[in-house]
Every structure is written in structure tokens, then in C-alpha cells.
Amino acid sequence: MDSPENSLPASRRDFLTTSASGLGTAALASMLAGDGLLQAKPDAGIANPLFPRQPHFAPKAKSCIFLFMAGAPSQLDLFDPKPKLNELDGQSMPESLLDKVRFAFIRKETAVLKGSGAKFRKRGECGMEISDLLPHIAGCADDIALIRSLHTDSFNHHPGQLMMNTGVPTFGRPSMGSWINYGLGSESENLPGYVVLTAGRGTSGGASNWSSGFLPTNYQGVTFRNQGDPVLNLTNPAGLPHECQRLGLDRLRQLNEERFRQTRDPEILSRIASYELAFRMQSSAPELIDLSGESEKTLEMYGVNRTEGKWKDKPNRGYRPGVFSTYARNCLLARRLVERGVRFVNIYHASWDHHSNLDAGLGFNCMMCDQPVAALLKDLKQRGMLDETLVIWGGEFGRTPLGENRVGREPNTGRDHHPFAFSMFMAGGGIQGGQVLGRTDDIGWNPVEEPMHINDLHATILHLFGLDHVRLTHRFQGRDFRLTDVGGTVVTKLLA
């Protein structure tokens, strides 16, 4: 690799003949290609790191909406009915099963099994069993693939969330959305390729869940607010003319290009792209947030104007004033984002961490998300977008079939963390709907058919985008890294 000293231009003439004809030509090529006047070349992305790139093979999905239920929803009360567990309610588990198991809070010596009071019924033509707590989502059963045999390596929230979002339970790795944008670029010229929306309490993992890790920073998730300015400090200060800002950005770009010529630091390209994107977003982002163009029927379908009603008086960690409306708006904004070419959208809601008061807490959260999530699926489908938009719903792990018996709390009103078996669902984007993949044992402790590791899920998601998870790598500190770490197998049964 050339040293920075060897990259220094010898003179102003040298700078003009190299930098101007290099970055300048690439920038011109990028703009002409964007206007359809020039066929894009493989190196056109040097002027824009998010320039669209070709996948490894023909993709099924163009965009993804990942509805992340931080805190871990109880699969036993939503997606995985266990009549035998209900029969054994209040009984102890065999010591052999608990011998080497670690829990976050459960005391093994007095733990007993906890059945579910949820009512399950068969839904759709496929006969998928889903809890009455999710009646609207249940109405979409024929479009979703329900996975009941997921398992992960982490049993605490922050490492579990990192595992689900970045493929490993440690800091510093790129998130799934970052990897996909790194592999494919973005089709949106005026919005980020990766957008994050939040509701409820903050997640345990925070921004590390949507970090770009060691990838250039333009691949990280950009947090949008769902009302007011989407991004703080996006609008110009009073009295700053648009033309004046443009002149300032042009000069700043020249300085950054000169610095890039000297150092070859790719973060400088990211900085240039970020400044230019922010300039374009000043007109596109406010339009995105403005829902006045949506029909009353659409707003009602999502429940944008819903209130919490009786639920606001119930003790629940996920409650924040207006959270029903916020979550509904986020789901509608997710559709508007992918309509505008955004590659990956995360919607985070916390908390589903029901160590106690499970019935009320789960009832609140399900009431909050059920209608807008189902509306999102139906809206995408009726607009002809579901086939190319992958929708994922789930958390970082599941909940125990044992009731929690933590000291100082009423026993057996909630469930502890359970990494060994949990449920998620997927729809659209090349997924074969109307099927259940995997089965757990009679009490929901372990998978007994078609176990699926988190890295298998990641490999399958990348495959839907036309990306080979083994080939999608980035060299960092002397080795090649990938989203699936050293594992991962595409689950072909999920594919349409």
C-alpha cells in the first residue's frame, strides 16, 4: 500500500490533473448515470459509497423492514402453543435439564413450570396456530412464515440484541442493515440507505444495534424522528440562503477531495457523501414525514390516531405517552421509506422484557403493534410491494417455560430469558408464506425439528437479497469478516 507521503501531489498542476480528473470525473460520471445519461461503471461508487451495486445473483428482495421487539416477546404466549406445558403448570422440571443451564434471574431450586393463559386457534387456509393476542397479524397467516425453532448464543439483552443485529454478541461489528447497504448500495438518492425508527423505551443495545462497525460510517443506520424535523439540525438556520449553503458545501467538498488525495482515507468519501445527502434531505425528508397525502382509510387502517385508552393506567415498561400512535406512524413511515428506495428500515420498540406482570404487559404491547404491523403487510401487498419487501418480526431471544421466582417479586407472574428456543416470523421478499418451520419439545425448552441458529437466519436474509453470505466480506485488522461470522446456512425451506 502506498504511504500518504507518496500520495502527496507535487504541485498545484499535479493536483489538478490527478484529483480533478479522478474524483471529479467520478463525480460527473455518478451524476450522469443518475440522470440516465451514462451507463454506470463498477468504480462509479467512489464518488458515492452508496451507489447501487450488482448482487451476487438474482435477488428476490429489494428492501427490508425489521420490526424489532426489544426485550424478547414470549413465544409460548404468542406463537408456540404448548398444551402439555399447561398440564404441567406448577410442577418442577427434572434436575438433569437444569444442571448446566444459566438464567438471568430464575432460582433453579424453587423454579416451577408456568403454563400459558393465551388462547390459540388455527388461522388462514394454512391452519397456522397463533394467539388471540395478535388477531390482526393472525389474519395475515397465509402470507407469513413462522419460525418456531430459532436459538441463539446469548441470554442477556445487550449481547442478545447485538447477536441478532450484527451476528455476534460483541461490540464493534456492522449491523445487518449496514452489511446489506455495503453489498448493494442504495436506490434512494435523497434519503439514507438505512433508517432507524424507535418507539417506547430505549433498547438495551442502543445505537450499537444499528452501527456500521468497521465499515465506513455512511453505512450505519440513521435515526429518524417520526414528527417534526426527521433529523435534528437538518434545516438551515434563519437567514442562510439555499444558494449560500450550496457554495459552502462545494468549497468543503473541494477541501475534502484534496485531503482524500493526500491520505486515501475512505472516511473522507463517507464525509463528502454525508454532506451531500444531508443537503438533498432538506427537501425530501420533511415530505416523507408529512402524512397529509395519505388517505383517511390508510391512516385508520394503521391506527395512526389511536390512543392507549385503559392501557395507560396499566403498569408496563413499554408505555410512553402516545406510543400507540408513534408505533403506527413508524409502520406507515416504513412503507413510505421503502417506496422511496430506502434499502433497510429498523423499527425498534422496547420493552417486551416481562419478568413479571406478563399478562398485562404482553396485552399492552400486542395491542400496540398488532394492528399497524398487519396494516403494513396488507398495505405492501395491495400496492404490489410485498413481493420485493422482506418484513421480519421478532426479538433477541424467547422466554422460559418456567415462571420467574426472583427474590422480592411475586413468583410465577412472568418469564425469564430463554435463548434455547424462540419464535419469529417473516413475510414477503421471496419468503414462502403460510408455513411453520421447526418444532420445539412439549414444554418449549429446545428445538426438536429443524433448529435454526441466528446466523442461519442471517444467511437466509442475505440470500433473499442476492448476496452470498460467505462472499460478502470486509477485510479488517488482517482478516475477512462477514455477518454470519464463521457459520450460517441458508434455510431453503423458507424460500418461495
N, C-alpha and C positions, 0 to 999 in steps of 0.2 A: 504494500500500500504506500502511496506517495505521502511524504510528510507535508504538513501545512506550509513549511518554508519553500518546498519545491513547487507549491501551487501558487505562490505569490506572483502576480503579473509584474513583468519587468518595467513596464512603463504604462502611461495612460493609453497609448496606442495599442499596446498588447492587451490591456483590459477590454478596450472597445472591440477589438477584433475577435476576442475569445468569449468574454462574458456576454457581449451584446449578441453575437451570432450563436451562442449556445443557449443560455436561458431565455434570451429574447426571442430567438427563433422557436424554441419550445413553447413559450407563452403564446406566440402568434399562432402556431400550429394548433394548440389547445383551443384557442378561441375560434379559429376557422372550423375545426372539427365540430365544436359545439353548435355552430351555425349550419352544419351540414355541408360546408364548402370544401372540406378536406377530409380524406379518409384518415382516421386516427392511426398513428404508428405506435408500436409497443412502448417506445420511450416517451410518448407524449405526456405520460403521467409525471414527468419530472417537474412540470410547471404546476401540477395539481395532484397531490398524493392520492386524492380520492377519485381520480379519473377512472371511468369504468374499465374493467379488465375482463378478459375471457375466462370462464370457468374451465376446469379440467375436462368436463364432459357436460352433456346437455342437462341443464337443471330443471327441476320441477317447481321450485320456489324462487321468487324474486325478492321477497321481503318476509320478515318475521316479527310477530308481536308476542312477546314473552310476558305473560301475566304472572308475576312472581309473588306468591303468598308467603311473605317472610314470617318466620316463626314456626312453620310446619303444620299444615292442616291435618286433622285426624282422618286418615284413610278409613278407619274402622267405622266411622260415623257418616262417611260421605260416599265412598266408592267400593268398599270391600266388605260386604255383609258376612257375618260370622255367627250363624245360629248356635254352633257348638260353644262359642265363647259366651253367649248369653246363658246357655245351660250351666256353664261352669262359674258363673258370676259369684264372686266372694270366696272362691277356693284358691288354694296355694298352687303355684307351679312346682314341678319337680325340681329339686335342688340341682340335678345334673344339667338342666337347661340354663340355670342362673350362675353356675360355678365361676365362669371366667368372663361374665358379662359386666360391662361398666355402664352405670347410669349417671345422669346428671344430678338427680335428686332422690330417686327411689331408694328406700332402705330394704334390702333384699329379705332380711329375716322376717319381716312382717307384711311383705307385699302380697296382694291377692289379685286375682283376675277381675277385670271390670268389663261387663257386657255393655252393649250399646242400646240406648232407648230409641235410636233412629229407626224409622220405617223405610224399608226398601221395597221397590217394585220394578218390574220389567218395563223397559221404555223402548219406544220405537219399534220398527219392524225387526230389528236385530235382537230385541229382548234383553238389552243391557240393563243390569240392576244398578240403580242409582238412588241415593237417599232422597226422601221427600224434602230435605233441607235445601235442595237445589232443583226445584221444579222447572225453572226456565231452561237451565243447562240440560236437564234431563230430556227436554223436548227436542234437543239437537243430537240425541244419541246416535242417530244414523249417520251423522257427519263426523263423529269423533272416534278416535282410537283410545281406549282406556288401558293404561299400563298398570297392572297391579303387583308387579314383581321387581320394582326398582330397589336398588340398595346402594349405599354409599359408604365412605370410609370414616366419616366424622359424625360425632354425636353431640357436638355443641354448635351453637348457632353461627358464630362468625366463621369458623373453619368450614362448617357445612355449607354456608352460603357461598364462600369462596370456591368450594369444590363444585357446586352446581353451576356457578357462573364462569369460572376460569379453568376448571378441570383438575385443579389441585387444591388442597386445603391450606395453602400458604400464600403470603403476600407476594406482590411483585409480578404476577403473571397477567397476561392480557385476557380480557373477558371474551365471551363468545361473540358478542356484537362487534368487538374490535377485530377479532380474527376474521369474521365474515367480510367486514369492510376492507380489511387488509388484503384478503384474497380476491375480492370482486370489485372494490371501489363502490361508488355511489352513483345512482342515476339522478339524484337531485342536485341541481346547480345552486339552488338558493336556500337550502336547509342542510343541516348536518346529516351525515350518513347514519348516525347512531344517536337516538334521542331517548332520554330517560324522563319518565313522569312518576310522581310519587303521591301517595295519599296515606293518611293515618300516621302512626308513629314512625320514626326513622328506623331503618333496618340496622341490625347488629353490625353488618359488614360495611354499611355506609358506601362512600364513593369507591372503595376497593372492589365493589361488585361490578362496577362498570369502567374500571380503569383500563388503560391501554398497556399497562405494564412496561415492558421493554420495547414495545412497538412505538413508532412516532406518535406524538400526542394528538395528532389530528384524527386518530382512530378511536379515541376514547369517547364514552358517552357524554353527551351534552345535556345537562339537566334543564328542562323547560318548566316554567311555571304555567299553570293552566288558566290563569286570569291575569289581566294587566300586561305589562311587558313580558314576553316569554322568557327573555334573558335579561337580567339586571344590567343597567348601564348600556343597553343596546341603542337607545335613541340618542340623538345628538343633544348637547347642551343648548339651551336657549341662545339664539343669536349666531350659531355656527351654520353658515350656508352649506348646502349639499356640495356645491362646486368647490368650496374651500376644503372640505373634508377630503374630496377626491384628489385634489392637488397634494395634500399632505400624505395621503396613502401612497400616491405614485412616487413621491420622493422617498418615503420609508421603504418602499419596495426596492428602489434602486440601491439604497444603502444595504439592505438585507441581501440582495443579489451579489453585491460586491463582497460582502462578508462570506457568503457561501462559496464564492470563487476562491477565497483565501483559505477556508477551513474545511470545506466539503462536509460540513455538519448537516445531516438531514433534518435536524430540528429547525433549521432556518427555513427550509422549504415548508415545513409544517406551520411555522410562524407566518410566512407570506400567505399561505392558503387560508389560515385562520382570519387574518385581517381582511382579506378579500371576501371571504364568506360572511363575516360579520357585516360588511358594507352591504352585501346583497340581501342579507336577512332583515335589514331595517325596513324593507317594504314587504317581504314575503312572510316574516314571522307574525306580525300583527294580524295579517289577513288570515293566517292559519287559526289563530285563537278566536277570531270573530265567528261566532256560530249563527249570526243573523241570517245567513244564506241557507241554513238547514231548515227543512220543513218542520212544522209543528208535530207532524206524525213521527218524524225521526227523533226529535227531541223527547217526545213522550215514550217512544219505544226504548230508548236508552235510560230514561228516568232522570234526565238532567236536572229537573226541578224537584226531585224528591227530597223529603226531609226525613230525619231519623224517627220522628214521632215518639212512640212509647219507649223506643230503644235508647234514647238519650239519657234516660234515668237509670239504665241498667249498668252495673259495673262491668266495664270492658276495656281492655288495654288498647284495642284498636280504635276506640272512639275519639274523634276530634270533631268539633262543631263543623257541620256541613260536609262530613266525609262521604255521605251517600251521594250528594251532588258532585263532589270532587271526583269520586271514582267513576261515576257515569260520564262526566266530561272527559276524563282521561281515556276511556274506552272509545268515545266518539273521536277525540283528537288522534288516537292511534290510527283509526281508519283514514282520517284526513292526511296524516303524515305519510302513510304508505301510498295513498293516492298521489302524493306529490313526489314520489320516488325515494323516500327515506328507506334505507335498507333494513334497519333493525330498530325496534322500539321496545323498551322495557317499561312495564308498569309495575311499580313496587307498592305493596300495601303491607303494613305491619300494624298489629301483631296477631298471629294465629297461634301464639305460644300458650296454650290453655292447660297449664299445670293444675288449675282449679277452676271451678265455675264453668265447666266445659259446655254445658247445655246452653246457658245464656250467651256465653262468648261466641260459640260456634253459630248459634242462631243469629246473632247480630251480624257477624261477618258474612254469613251466607246471604242474608237479606240484602246486605250492601252490594255484593258482587254478582249475585245470580242473574238478575235482570239485565244489567249492562253487558255482562260477558256474553250472554245468549244473544242480546241485540247485536253485538259486534259480529258474531258468527253469522247471524241471519242477514245483516246488512251487507257484509262482504259477499255472501252468497248471491243475494239478489242483484248486486252490482256486477257480478261476474268476476269478482276479485279473489274469492276464496281459493280457487284452484292454484293461484300463484302466491298466496299469502299463508304462511305457516303460523298457526296460533298454538301456543303452548300454555298450559295452566298447571301450576304446582309450586311446591316449596322445597326446602333444603333436605328434609327427611320426613319421617312419619311420626306417629305417636304409639306408645306402648299399649298392648292389650292388658297390661297391669294398671291398676289405679295408682295414682301417686299418693304416697303416705309421708310426705315431708313433715318434719317436726314443726309445730306451730301452725299448721293448717288443718282444716277438716279433711280427713282422709277420703280418698276414692271419689273425689268430685272432678278430677281431671286426669290427664295422662302425661307421662314423661316423654323425653326424646327417644326416637326409635329409628336407627339407621339401617336396620337389617331388612326391612320390607316396607315399602310405601307405594302410593299411587300418584299418577299424574295423567293428564290427558292431552292429546294433540289433535289438531284438525287442519284440513286444507293443505296447500303447498306440497301435494304429492303423497299425502297420508291416506291410507285406506280406512275410511270411516266405518262405523258400525261393527267394530270388533273389540274384543277384550284380549289383551296379551298378558300371559303369565297367570300364575295362581299361587296363593300362599297356603300355608297349612291351616288346620281347623281353627286356630286361635289368632292367625295373622302374624305369627312370630317370624317365620322365614319363608322365602320363596321355595316352592316345590316343583314348579314348572316354569321354564323359560326365564330364569333370572336375568336381570338386565342392570348392569353397572352404569353409573353416571357417565363414564367415558364411552360406553356403548351408545347412550343417548346422544352424546356429542357427535360421535362418528356418523350416526344416522342423520342428524340435523345438517351437518356439513354435506353429506351425500345428497340430500334434497336440494342443496344449493349448487350442485355440480362440482363439489370440492372433495378431493380425496384427502381424508384426514391425515394420512401418512405423508403425503406430498406437501401439504400446506404447513410449511415450517418457516422459522426465522432463526438465523444464527445469532447467538448472543453469548458472550463470555466463553467462546470456544466450542459451543455445541449447538446442535439444532433442536429447537423447542417446537412443540405443537400443542394444540388444545387438548388432545387426548393423552398427553404425556407419553407413557410407554405402552398403553393398552388401547382398548376400543375396538369394537367390531360392529359393522353396520347390521342393524336388525332388519332384514329384508321383509319379514312378515308385516312390518308396519307400512311398507311402500305400496302405493296403488299400482 
